[in-house]
Amino acid sequence: MYMGLDLGTSEIKAVIIDESGALRASAGEALTLQRPHPQWSEQDPAQWWAATNRAIARLRADCPELWRDIRAIGLSGQMHGAVLLDERDEVLRPAILWNDTRCADECQLFTRQAPELHAIAGNLAMPGFTAPKLLWVARHEPACFARVRSVLLPKDYLRLLMSGDKVSDMSDAAGTLWLDVAGRDWSDTLLSACGLSRRHMPALVEGSAPSGCLRAEVAQAWGLADGVIIAGGGGDNAASAVGVGAVNSGDAFISLGTSGVIFAVNDRFRPNPQSALHAFCHALPGRWHQMSVMLTAASALRWLCQLLGTHEIALLEEVAALSVEEQRLAPVFLPYLSGERTPHNDPNASGAFFGLSHSTQRGALAYAVLEGVTFGLADGLAVMRQAGTHVGQFSLIGGGGRSPWWAQLIADVLQVPVVTHKDGAAGGALGAARLGWLAAGGVESEVCRQPAIQQRFSADSARQAQLEERLQRYRLFYRQQVEARARRD
């Protein structure tokens, strides 16, 4: 048996798989987010550890017959977060998360101080990344910065508590902007530009390699055998790729969670920072990936449900009941509730509905939200194609992937076939478990098989003209927003 732990933004998820790759058990514990100021997004790392222990306890209670057979644990987690530790490994301040956009000025500063940034890291400096966060802390909380002795990513803080080791993997480390992504090693040049050095960084391993073992006291508390291996693991999307079998060049998936991601596997480092496309290491050796990231995806539908006082299932039923004409007349929605990354790199972008009237109903608003998120994916796919990556089929994973109606809309807008998989919602946790299996000696061709396909969705060419017209309006409305901000400023 192999366990996967996925530290998300809204939940810590734990799963167990067996040597056939079957998902045998899962448990989740909710996490809360703090936004003490506009553009801020933080969490207390102590909350992660408490939630992890609760999830482990639930999993153990649900499957006691599997428990002592667990041989390895893989880790997956939200990328880019900054966990700052002092000389005693005590947390200095709440972790600054991936969707925190306070450090736009520091992104410009970092780019000036590290002119080799794009060539080495292969990515633009964006507010969500880790490096600008440390420049912000140095500038606004200098006393805190002076006490920093280690910087860890979220899942790697869990690893420290589990094993006592400060280790990260290549895929997660690539999202810091401190990694030489082609060379798969820390860059002294980029670290120095932030007033840091290698001594502040964890050791690096490949995601499928062992990073250490579970500490005896943790194993005893969790009821696990001695010597349980902890794999290097991966950033959430790289781990999800392993879980869905996207491990070879040309494989691709779309993830609809809090954020929206298009992920395509490459056999070499292929950066295209000018279009805000991410180029990172994969969680497996000798592979890289391109990634288009929008900051708000399925979370936009949750936001609308909270405003309307309803549930997602009810809203999706209303969307499915809309006629083609009602869809044509629905408002157009810009999904930039937290700013945007690909392709705009615009932390000040804001969400908006266009075309509201007295006759606008809840179903039309929900349709606009689903369509707006899908249009954001279309923008990401466009820049990915400009970078030379062409995809013949997408796997769809994440919470949003549970809606067949949304899956069909994505196929129609992108004009690319979409498939969903059994256990697709397990995402990063399933991939983390597979990485644990590999670290314990599993063979990649057996471990990383694509899960069984549940449904296939082919593009409906009859909808193409209407959707294309609305997509052009969507892009026009964003350009107008940018022009209006420029005039105001």
KAPE-V270677 format. One record per backbone hydrogen bond with DSSP energy under -1.0 kcal/mol. CO is the residue of the C=O (numbers start at 1). NH is the residue of the N-H. E is the energy in kcal/mol with one decimal. If there is no record, write none. Layout:
# KAPE-V270677
CO:NH:E  CO:NH:E
This chain:
# KAPE-V270677
1:71:-2.9  2:17:-2.6  3:74:-2.6  4:15:-2.2  5:76:-2.5  6:8:-1.1  6:13:-2.5  7:78:-2.7  10:31:-2.3  11:8:-2.4  12:29:-2.2  13:6:-2.9  14:27:-2.4  15:4:-2.2  16:24:-3.0  16:25:-1.3  17:2:-2.5  18:21:-2.2  22:18:-1.7  25:16:-2.2  27:14:-3.1  29:12:-2.6  34:42:-2.7  37:40:-2.0  39:101:-2.4  41:97:-2.6  42:34:-2.7  43:95:-2.3  44:47:-1.9  45:49:-1.7  46:50:-2.2  47:51:-2.5  48:52:-2.5  49:53:-2.2  50:54:-1.9  51:55:-2.6  52:56:-2.6  53:57:-2.2  54:58:-2.3  55:59:-2.5  56:60:-2.7  57:61:-2.1  58:62:-2.0  59:63:-1.7  63:66:-1.7  66:69:-1.3  67:70:-1.6  71:229:-2.1  72:3:-2.5  73:231:-2.8  74:5:-2.4  75:234:-2.2  76:7:-2.7  77:236:-2.4  82:96:-1.3  83:152:-2.5  84:92:-2.8  85:149:-3.2  85:150:-1.6  86:89:-2.0  90:86:-2.0  95:43:-1.6  96:82:-2.1  97:100:-1.5  103:107:-1.3  104:108:-1.3  105:109:-1.9  106:110:-2.9  107:111:-2.1  108:112:-1.9  109:113:-2.5  110:114:-1.7  114:117:-2.3  116:120:-2.4  117:121:-2.9  120:181:-1.5  126:129:-1.7  130:134:-1.4  131:135:-1.5  132:136:-2.1  133:137:-2.4  134:138:-2.5  135:139:-1.8  136:140:-3.0  137:141:-2.7  141:145:-2.3  142:146:-2.3  144:147:-1.2  145:148:-1.5  150:85:-2.5  152:83:-2.4  153:157:-1.4  154:158:-1.4  155:159:-1.9  156:160:-1.8  157:161:-1.8  158:162:-2.1  159:163:-3.3  160:164:-1.9  162:215:-3.0  166:203:-2.4  168:205:-1.9  169:173:-2.3  170:174:-1.8  172:175:-1.3  173:176:-1.9  176:131:-2.2  178:187:-2.9  179:181:-1.2  180:184:-1.7  180:185:-1.2  185:180:-3.5  187:191:-2.2  188:192:-2.4  189:193:-1.4  191:194:-1.6  191:196:-2.4  192:195:-1.9  197:200:-2.0  198:201:-1.6  200:151:-2.3  203:168:-2.8  206:209:-1.8  207:233:-2.5  209:232:-2.4  212:230:-2.7  215:219:-2.9  216:220:-2.4  217:221:-2.0  218:222:-2.5  219:224:-2.5  228:214:-2.6  229:73:-2.9  230:211:-3.4  235:239:-2.9  236:240:-2.1  237:241:-2.1  238:242:-1.7  239:243:-2.2  240:244:-1.9  241:246:-2.9  245:247:-1.5  248:251:-2.5  251:265:-2.6  252:395:-1.5  253:263:-2.7  254:397:-2.7  255:261:-2.2  256:400:-2.8  257:298:-1.9  258:297:-2.2  259:257:-2.5  260:294:-3.0  261:255:-2.3  262:292:-2.4  263:253:-2.1  264:290:-2.5  265:250:-2.1  266:288:-2.2  272:275:-1.4  272:277:-1.1  273:276:-2.1  278:291:-2.4  280:289:-2.6  284:287:-1.1  287:282:-2.6  288:266:-2.8  289:280:-2.3  290:264:-2.5  291:278:-2.8  292:262:-2.3  293:342:-2.3  294:260:-2.7  297:300:-1.9  298:302:-1.7  299:303:-2.3  300:304:-2.0  301:305:-2.4  302:306:-2.2  303:307:-2.0  304:308:-2.3  305:309:-1.3  305:310:-2.0  311:315:-2.1  312:316:-2.9  313:317:-1.9  314:318:-1.6  315:319:-2.2  316:320:-2.4  317:321:-1.0  319:322:-1.7  323:327:-2.0  324:328:-2.0  325:329:-1.7  332:354:-2.5  334:352:-1.4  335:337:-1.6  336:339:-1.2  340:346:-2.0  341:345:-5.0  346:340:-1.8  346:349:-1.4  352:334:-2.9  354:332:-2.5  357:360:-1.5  361:365:-1.8  362:366:-2.6  363:367:-2.5  364:368:-2.3  365:369:-2.0  366:370:-2.5  367:371:-2.9  368:372:-2.8  369:373:-2.4  370:374:-1.9  371:375:-2.6  372:376:-1.9  373:377:-1.7  374:378:-1.9  375:379:-2.1  376:380:-1.8  377:381:-2.6  378:382:-2.0  379:383:-1.6  380:384:-1.7  381:385:-2.4  382:386:-1.8  383:387:-1.2  384:389:-2.1  385:388:-1.8  394:419:-2.6  395:254:-3.2  397:256:-2.3  398:401:-1.2  399:402:-1.7  400:403:-1.5  403:407:-2.2  404:408:-2.3  405:409:-1.9  406:410:-2.4  407:411:-2.1  408:412:-2.4  409:413:-2.7  410:414:-2.8  411:415:-1.5  417:394:-2.3  418:457:-2.9  419:396:-2.5  420:454:-3.0  421:424:-1.8  423:426:-1.6  424:398:-1.1  426:429:-1.5  427:431:-1.9  428:432:-2.6  429:433:-2.1  430:434:-2.0  431:435:-2.3  432:436:-2.2  433:437:-2.1  434:438:-2.4  435:439:-2.4  436:440:-1.3  437:442:-2.3  438:441:-1.9  443:446:-1.3  443:447:-2.8  444:448:-2.8  452:422:-2.6  455:420:-2.2  457:418:-2.5  460:463:-1.6  463:467:-2.3  464:468:-2.6  465:469:-2.0  466:470:-1.9  467:471:-2.4  468:472:-2.1  469:473:-1.5  470:474:-2.4  471:475:-2.2  472:476:-2.0  473:477:-2.7  474:478:-1.6  475:479:-2.0  476:480:-2.4  477:481:-1.9  478:482:-2.3  479:483:-2.3  480:484:-2.4  481:485:-2.2  482:486:-2.1  483:487:-2.1  484:488:-2.1  485:489:-2.5
